[in-house]
Amino acid sequence: MAARTWRRLLDDRPARAAAAVLACASLAALLAPWISGYDPTLQPDPVTLRLVPPSWQHLMGTDPYSRDVLSRLLHGARVSLGVAAGSMLLAATLGTALGALAAVVGGWVDSFVSGLVDVLIAVPRLLIVVALVATFGALSPWWLVVLLGGTGWLTTARIVRAELRDNLQREYVLAARALGATKWRITWQHLLPAVAPQVAVAAALALAAVVPLEAALSFVGLGVQPPLPSWGNILLDGADYLTSAWWLVVFPVTAITCTVGAALVLADRLRAAIAGEEQAS
Amino acid sequence: MTRLILTRLLQAAAVCAVVATSVFVLLQYAPGDPFAASLDGTDVPPSVRAEWRARYGFDLPPVERFTRWAGALTQGQLGYAPSQHRAVSAVLADAIPRTLLLVGVALALGFALGVLIGLLQARHRGRWPDRAIGALTLGGVAMPEFLLGLLAMTWLGARWRLFPVAGLVSEGDVAAWPMWERALDHLWHLALPAGVLAISVAARVARHQRAALLGVLSEDFIRTARSKGLGEWAVLWRHALPNAIGPVLALLGLALPSLVGGAVLIEKIFGWPGMGLTLFDALLARDYPLILAATLLATLMAVVARTLTDIVAELVAPRRVRTS
C-alpha cells in the first residue's frame, strides 16, 4: 500500500518538479564551499566594493560590507536548510514516537498526549520561540534545531495517532496478532511503514513551516548570528537598503519562497497520492 | 453545541494556565531583570536599583512572586510595567485595539477575498484561470508574511512612496486635523500591514476553499441542483459554498496561532505599535510583568478566535447533525 503510494508520487509531474527544486537547494547547500566564488564572511573592500549591483564578477551583487551575496546565499543555505532539515527530523521523530505511543498504548497515556497536543497547538509558535530566544539571548544553530524541532511535532503526533488508530482496526493487524506478534512488533513492522506517507506529508509541512520561522528569527536578529550567513540575516543586512539595493532582498526572498513552495507542493501531491491509492484499493 | 463550547472553554483555561506558568518559570532562569543596566541609563547606583526591586517585589523568592502574581491576575490585576513607567493594563489598553484593528481588517478582507478566489477557481476548474490563480495562491502561501511585507515596503512604500512605511499616523500636528482626515490618515497607515496580512490569509483560504468546493461538487445534491437548470454560479453560490465553507473555517481556526505570529512580525516590520511590537520591546527591556501579560493575552486571543471559528463552522454547515 505504502509502496504503491510512493510510486504514484514518482509518476506525478508537479511532485517531481518540487522534489527537484528541493534537491537543487540541498545540493547547493552541500556544495557551497566548492561552488561559491568567494568567502562568505570576507570583506574585501568595504569602500569601493560596497553595494555593487549584480554583475559578472558578483552575480547577485555585494552587500553593505562588500561581501558577495551569491556566496552568502549558498553558505546561508547550509545554515538555513541545515537548521530546517534538523528540526524537521526532530519534529517528525518526536511526533511519530508520541503519536504512536498514544495510539498503541491508549488509556491515560493517550488522553495525556492528545490533551497536551490539543492545548499546545493553540499557542502561537512564533511567539513562544521569540520569547524564549529573546530571554535567553542568541542561540547556536544546534539550539535552534532543538527549539524549532521541539515546538514543531504537534501536527505529526496528531496525524500519526489518528492514522494508527485507524490502522489498528484493519485485518492485517488482526492477522499479525493472531500469529502471535507483540504489540510493538506490529507497530514497528507493519503500522509505521503503513503510515510512512502520512508522516512524510507532515514532515514536508513541518519543513514549509520551519524555513520561514528561522528566516524570521534571524531577520529580527534573534536567530542565526552574524557573521555566519543565513537566509534571514542576509535579509536583515539588506533591510536598511530597501530603495538602493534590491538584490539584497529579492534573491533571499526568492530562495525562501521557492523552498517553501516546493515543500508545500510535495505535501499536496503526496496527500493526493495517498487519497488516490485509498480510492483505488 | 453547549458541550463543544464548554470543552473549548476548559481547554482555553488550560492553555492559558500552562502558558502563564511556563513563561513565568522560564523567566526565572533567564539572565537579567527589569532593573538591570538597561533601565534609565547606567548612572543609577545599585542601591537605588535594589530599592526599585524591593518596591515591585522582585526581591521575593520565585514561588511567592508567582502566587502573588497569579493571585493578582485572578482579580484582573496585571501589575506594573517598569520599562514603560505605567501599569501593564494601561500599556495593553493602548496596544490591544490596534492589533485587533490590524488582525480584524486583515482577517475579514482576506477571508472574503479568499472565498471569492476559491469560487472563481472552482467555476473555471481545470482550465487556465484556475491554474494561473492556483500558482499565485501557492506563491502567496509559500511567501511568509514578513517577506511579503518587506517587498511591499520596498516598492510600494520606499520606492514609489504610495504608502507610509511605518507608524500609526503621520508625523506632525495630527491631533489638530479634522476627524475624517485623521481617520483617512489612520487607514492609509493601516493599508500596507493589513493588506500584506490579508493577502497571506486570502491565499491560504483560497487554496482550502477551492479544494473543499471541488470535493462538494461531485456530490449528488449538486447534480440535482444542476438538473433543475440552475446556472453554474447559482449552483456554486447557493449549494456548493454553504456546504464547503465549514471545513475552511475550521482550517482557518487551526491556522490562527500562526496568523497571530505573523501579525507580531508585521507589527515589528511596519512599526505598528500593537501587541507584537509591545512584546518585542518588553522582551528587549526584560519587562517581566509586561512579557507575561502580553504572551498570555496573545495566546488568549488565538484560543478565543479558534473557539469562535469552531462554533461558526458548526453553525454554518447545514447538513451536520447537531447532537446534544
Boltz contact constraints between the chains, C-beta under 6 A:
constraints:
  - contact:
      token1: [A, 119]
      token2: [B, 14]
      max_distance: 6.0
  - contact:
      token1: [A, 119]
      token2: [B, 15]
      max_distance: 6.0
  - contact:
      token1: [A, 119]
      token2: [B, 18]
      max_distance: 6.0
  - contact:
      token1: [A, 122]
      token2: [B, 15]
      max_distance: 6.0
  - contact:
      token1: [A, 122]
      token2: [B, 302]
      max_distance: 6.0
  - contact:
      token1: [A, 122]
      token2: [B, 303]
      max_distance: 6.0
  - contact:
      token1: [A, 122]
      token2: [B, 306]
      max_distance: 6.0
  - contact:
      token1: [A, 123]
      token2: [B, 19]
      max_distance: 6.0
  - contact:
      token1: [A, 123]
      token2: [B, 299]
      max_distance: 6.0
  - contact:
      token1: [A, 124]
      token2: [B, 257]
      max_distance: 6.0
  - contact:
      token1: [A, 124]
      token2: [B, 260]
      max_distance: 6.0
  - contact:
      token1: [A, 124]
      token2: [B, 261]
      max_distance: 6.0
  - contact:
      token1: [A, 124]
      token2: [B, 302]
      max_distance: 6.0
  - contact:
      token1: [A, 126]
      token2: [B, 261]
      max_distance: 6.0
  - contact:
      token1: [A, 127]
      token2: [B, 261]
      max_distance: 6.0
  - contact:
      token1: [A, 127]
      token2: [B, 298]
      max_distance: 6.0
  - contact:
      token1: [A, 131]
      token2: [B, 295]
      max_distance: 6.0
  - contact:
      token1: [A, 134]
      token2: [B, 283]
      max_distance: 6.0
  - contact:
      token1: [A, 135]
      token2: [B, 30]
      max_distance: 6.0
  - contact:
      token1: [A, 136]
      token2: [B, 30]
      max_distance: 6.0
  - contact:
      token1: [A, 212]
      token2: [B, 144]
      max_distance: 6.0
  - contact:
      token1: [A, 216]
      token2: [B, 146]
      max_distance: 6.0
  - contact:
      token1: [A, 216]
      token2: [B, 265]
      max_distance: 6.0
  - contact:
      token1: [A, 242]
      token2: [B, 154]
      max_distance: 6.0
  - contact:
      token1: [A, 242]
      token2: [B, 158]
      max_distance: 6.0
  - contact:
      token1: [A, 243]
      token2: [B, 158]
      max_distance: 6.0
  - contact:
      token1: [A, 243]
      token2: [B, 159]
      max_distance: 6.0
  - contact:
      token1: [A, 249]
      token2: [B, 150]
      max_distance: 6.0
  - contact:
      token1: [A, 253]
      token2: [B, 147]
      max_distance: 6.0
  - contact:
      token1: [A, 257]
      token2: [B, 142]
      max_distance: 6.0
  - contact:
      token1: [A, 257]
      token2: [B, 143]
      max_distance: 6.0
  - contact:
      token1: [A, 260]
      token2: [B, 142]
      max_distance: 6.0
  - contact:
      token1: [A, 261]
      token2: [B, 138]
      max_distance: 6.0
  - contact:
      token1: [A, 261]
      token2: [B, 142]
      max_distance: 6.0
  - contact:
      token1: [A, 264]
      token2: [B, 142]
      max_distance: 6.0
